[in-house]
């Protein structure tokens, strides 16, 4: 199974870093890059990815509101939240809104690949 994937993060450098991580996963095809929440919603609506890697703090629409908007029309899509912030309220809020996973950016290399592979196998 190939997961058609979109990355949504306001940092171009971080989007590039995630791209490098995804290159190591044969089950992932990167199909889009969004720099804010509104762009992420539009991209998900048009490209219909299987997986969205979503930053929590972004301009125009934060990741929690973006997740909420996306879940209305795309409940089956997998969403992994990616953030610098270890705050419990972020984790709980994204879990409540239907995120499938939560990865701290500092743990990206250690946790993202296994999480994506787990999603592929479910």
Contact map, one row per residue, 1 for C-alpha under 8 A:
11100000000000000000000000100000000000000000000000000000000000000000000000000000000000000000000000000000000000000000000100
11110000000000000000000001111000000000000000000000000000000000000000000000000000000000000000000000000000000000000000000100
11111000000000000000000000111000000000000000000011100000000000000000000000000000000000000000000000000000000000000000000100
01111100000000000000000000011110000000000000000011100000000000000000000000000000000000000000000000000000000000000000000000
00111110000000000000000000011111000000000000000011111000000000000000000000000000000000000000000000000000000000000000000000
00011111000000000000000000000111110000000011000010111000000000000000000000000000000000000000000000000000000000000000000000
00001111100000100100000000000101110000000000000000011100000000000000000000000000000000000000000000000000000000000000000000
00000111110000100000000000000000111110010000000000011110000000000000000000000000000000000000000000000000000000000000000000
00000011111101100000000000000000111100000000000000000110010000000000000000000000000000000000000000000000000000000000000000
00000001111100100000000000000000011100000000000000000010111000000000000000000000000000000000000000000000000000000000000000
00000000111111100000000000000000001000000000000000000000000000000000000000000000000000000000000000000000000000000000000000
00000000111111110000000000000000001000000000000000000000000000000000000000000000000000000000000000000000000000000000000000
00000000001111111000000000000000000000000000000000000000000000000000000000000000000000000000000000000000000000000000000000
00000000101111111100000000000000000000000000000000000000000000000000000000000000000000000000000000000000000000000000000000
00000011111111111110000000000000100000000000000000000000000000000000000000000000000000000000000000000000000000000000000000
00000000000111111111000000000000000000000000000000000000000000000000000000000000000000000000000000000000000000000000000000
00000000000011111111100000000000000000000000000000000000000000000000000000000000000000000000000000000000000000000000000000
00000010000001111111110000000000000000000000000000000000000000000000000000000000000000000000000000000000000000000000000000
00000000000000111111111000000100000000000000000000000000000000000000000000000000000000000000000000000000000000000000000000
00000000000000011111111100000000000000000000000000000000000000000000000000000000000000000000000000000000000000000000000000
00000000000000001111111110000000000000000000000000000000000000000000000000000000000000000000000000000000000010001000000000
00000000000000000111111110010100000000000000000000000000000000000000000000000000000000000000000000000000000000001000000000
00000000000000000011111111010000000000000000000000000000000000000000000000000000000000000000000000000000000000000000000000
00000000000000000001111111000000000000000000000000000000000000000000000000000000000000000000000000000000000000000000000000
00000000000000000000111111110000000000000000000000000000000000000000000000000000000000000000000000000000000000001000000000
01000000000000000000001111111000000000000000000000000000000000000000000000000000000000000000000000000000000000000000000000
11100000000000000000000011111000000000000000000000000000000000000000000000000000000000000000000000000000000000000000100100
01111000000000000000011011111100000000000000000000000000000000000000000000000000000000000000000000000000000000000000000000
01111000000000000000000001111110000000000000000000000000000000000000000000000000000000000000000000000000000000000000000000
00011110000000000010010000011111000000000000000000000000000000000000000000000000000000000000000000000000000000000000000000
00011100000000000000000000001111100000000000001010000000000000000000000000000000000000000000000000000000000000000000000000
00001110000000000000000000000111110000000010000000000000000000000000000000000000000000000000000000000000000000000000000000
00000111100000100000000000000011111000010000000000000000000000000000000000000000000000000000000000000000000000000000000000
00000111110000000000000000000001111110110010000000000000000000000000000000000000000000000000000000000000000000000000000000
00000001111100000000000000000000111110110000000000000000010000000000000000000000000000000000000000000000000000000000000000
00000001110000000000000000000000011111110000000000000000011111000000000000000000000000000000000000000000000000000000000000
00000001000000000000000000000000011111111000000000000000011111101100000000000000000000000000000000000000000000000000000000
00000000000000000000000000000000000111111100000000000000000110000100000000000000000000000000000000000000000000000000000000
00000000000000000000000000000000011111111110000000000000000000000000000000000000000000000000000000000000000000000000000000
00000001000000000000000000000000111111111111000000000000000000000100000000000000000000000000000000000000000000000000000000
00000000000000000000000000000000000011111111100000000000000000000100110000000000000000000000000000000000000000000000000000
00000000000000000000000000000000000001111111110000000000000000000000000000000000000000000000000000000000000000000000000000
00000100000000000000000000000001010000111111111100000000000000000000000000000000000000000000000000000000000000000000000000
00000100000000000000000000000000000000011111111110000000000000000000010000000000000000000000000000000000000000000000000000
00000000000000000000000000000000000000001111111100000000000000000000000000000000000000000000000000000000000000000000000000
00000000000000000000000000000000000000000111111100000000000000000000000000000000000000000000000000000000000000000000000000
00000000000000000000000000000010000000000011111110000000000000000000000000000000000000000000000000000000000000000000000000
00000000000000000000000000000000000000000011111111000000000000000000000000000000000000000000000000000000000000000000000000
00111100000000000000000000000010000000000001001111110000000000000000000000001000000000000000000000000000000000000000000000
00111000000000000000000000000000000000000000000111110000000000000000000000001100000000000000000000000000000000000000000000
00111100000000000000000000000000000000000000000011111000000000000000000000001111000000000000000000000000000000000000000000
00001111000000000000000000000000000000000000000011111100000000000000000000001111000000000000000000000000000000000000000000
00001111000000000000000000000000000000000000000000111110000000000000000000000011110000000000000000000000000000000000000000
00000011100000000000000000000000000000000000000000011111000000100000000000000011110000000000000000000000000000000000000000
00000001110000000000000000000000000000000000000000001111110001100000000000000000111000000000000000000000000000000000000000
00000000000000000000000000000000000000000000000000000111110001110000000000000000111000000100000000000000000000000000000000
00000000010000000000000000000000000000000000000000000011111001100000000000000000001000000000000000000000000000000000000000
00000000110000000000000000000000001110000000000000000011111111100000000000000000000000000000000000000000000000000000000000
00000000010000000000000000000000000110000000000000000000111111000000000000000000000000000000000000000000000000000000000000
00000000000000000000000000000000000111000000000000000000011111000000000000000000000000000000000000000000000000000000000000
00000000000000000000000000000000000111000000000000000000011111101100000000000000000000000000000000000000000000000000000000
00000000000000000000000000000000000110000000000000000011111111111100000000000000000000000000000000000000000000000000000000
00000000000000000000000000000000000010000000000000000111110011111110000000000000100000000000000000000000000000000000000000
00000000000000000000000000000000000000000000000000000001000001111111000000000000000000000000110010000000000000000000000000
00000000000000000000000000000000000010000000000000000000000011111111100000000000000000000000000000000000000000000000000000
00000000000000000000000000000000000011011000000000000000000011111111110000000000000000000000000000000000000000000000000000
00000000000000000000000000000000000000000000000000000000000000111111111000000010000000000000010011100000000000000000000000
00000000000000000000000000000000000000000000000000000000000000011111111100000000000000000000000011000000000000000000000000
00000000000000000000000000000000000000001000000000000000000000001111111110000000000000000000000000000000000000000000000000
00000000000000000000000000000000000000001001000000000000000000000111111111100000000000000000000000000000000000000000000000
00000000000000000000000000000000000000000000000000000000000000000011111111111000000000000000000011000000000000000000000000
00000000000000000000000000000000000000000000000000000000000000000001111111100000000000000000000000000000000000000000000000
00000000000000000000000000000000000000000000000000000000000000000000111111100000000000000000000000000000000000000000000000
00000000000000000000000000000000000000000000000000000000000000000000011111111000000000000000000000000000000000000000000000
00000000000000000000000000000000000000000000000000000000000000000000011111111000000000000000000000000000000000000000000000
00000000000000000000000000000000000000000000000000000000000000000000001001111100000000000000000000000000000000000000000000
00000000000000000000000000000000000000000000000011110000000000000000001001111110000000000000000000000000000000000000000000
00000000000000000000000000000000000000000000000001110000000000000000000000011111000000000000000000110000000000000000001000
00000000000000000000000000000000000000000000000000111100000000000010000000001111100000000000000000111000000000000000000000
00000000000000000000000000000000000000000000000000111100000000000000000000000111110000000000000000111110000000000000000000
00000000000000000000000000000000000000000000000000001111000000100000000000000011111000000000010000111110000000000000000000
00000000000000000000000000000000000000000000000000001111000000000000000000000001111100000000000000000111100000000000000000
00000000000000000000000000000000000000000000000000000011100000000000000000000000111111000000000000000111100000000000000000
00000000000000000000000000000000000000000000000000000000000000000000000000000000011111000000000000000001110000000000000000
00000000000000000000000000000000000000000000000000000000000000000000000000000000001111100100000000000001000000000000000000
00000000000000000000000000000000000000000000000000000000000000000000000000000000001111110110000000000001000000000000000000
00000000000000000000000000000000000000000000000000000000000000000000000000000000000011111110000000000000000000000000000000
00000000000000000000000000000000000000000000000000000000000000000000000000000000000001111111000000000000000000000000000000
00000000000000000000000000000000000000000000000000000000000000000000000000000000000000111111100000000000000000000000000000
00000000000000000000000000000000000000000000000000000001000000000000000000000000000011111111110000000000000000000000000000
00000000000000000000000000000000000000000000000000000000000000000000000000000000000001111111111000000100000000000000000000
00000000000000000000000000000000000000000000000000000000000000000000000000000000000000011111111100000000000000000000000000
00000000000000000000000000000000000000000000000000000000000000010000000000000000000000001111111110000000000000000000000000
00000000000000000000000000000000000000000000000000000000000000010010000000000000100000000111111111100000000000000000000000
00000000000000000000000000000000000000000000000000000000000000000000000000000000000000000011111111111000000000000000000000
00000000000000000000000000000000000000000000000000000000000000000000000000000000000000000001111111100000000000000000000000
00000000000000000000000000000000000000000000000000000000000000010011001000000000000000000000111111100000000000000000000000
00000000000000000000000000000000000000000000000000000000000000000011001000000000000000000000011111110000000000000000000000
00000000000000000000000000000000000000000000000000000000000000000010000000000111100000000000011111111100000000000000000000
00000000000000000000000000000000000000000000000000000000000000000000000000000111100000000000001001111100000000000000000000
00000000000000000000000000000000000000000000000000000000000000000000000000000011100000000000001000111110000000000010000000
00000000000000000000000000000000000000000000000000000000000000000000000000000001111000000010000000111111000000000000000000
00000000000000000000000000000000000000000000000000000000000000000000000000000001111000000000000000001111101100110000000000
00000000000000000000000000000000000000000000000000000000000000000000000000000000011111000000000000000111111100000000000000
00000000000000000000000000000000000000000000000000000000000000000000000000000000011100000000000000000011111100000000000000
00000000000000000000000000000000000000000000000000000000000000000000000000000000000100000000000000000001111110000000000000
00000000000000000000000000000000000000000000000000000000000000000000000000000000000000000000000000000011111111110000000000
00000000000000000000000000000000000000000000000000000000000000000000000000000000000000000000000000000011111111110000000000
00000000000000000000100000000000000000000000000000000000000000000000000000000000000000000000000000000000011111111000000000
00000000000000000000000000000000000000000000000000000000000000000000000000000000000000000000000000000000001111111100000000
00000000000000000000000000000000000000000000000000000000000000000000000000000000000000000000000000000010001111111110000000
00000000000000000000000000000000000000000000000000000000000000000000000000000000000000000000000000000010001111111111000000
00000000000000000000110010000000000000000000000000000000000000000000000000000000000000000000000000000000000011111111100000
00000000000000000000000000000000000000000000000000000000000000000000000000000000000000000000000000000000000001111111110000
00000000000000000000000000000000000000000000000000000000000000000000000000000000000000000000000000001000000000111111111000
00000000000000000000000000000000000000000000000000000000000000000000000000000000000000000000000000000000000000011111111100
00000000000000000000000000100000000000000000000000000000000000000000000000000000000000000000000000000000000000001111111110
00000000000000000000000000000000000000000000000000000000000000000000000000000000000000000000000000000000000000000111111111
00000000000000000000000000000000000000000000000000000000000000000000000000000100000000000000000000000000000000000011111111
11100000000000000000000000100000000000000000000000000000000000000000000000000000000000000000000000000000000000000001111111
00000000000000000000000000000000000000000000000000000000000000000000000000000000000000000000000000000000000000000000111111
00000000000000000000000000000000000000000000000000000000000000000000000000000000000000000000000000000000000000000000011111
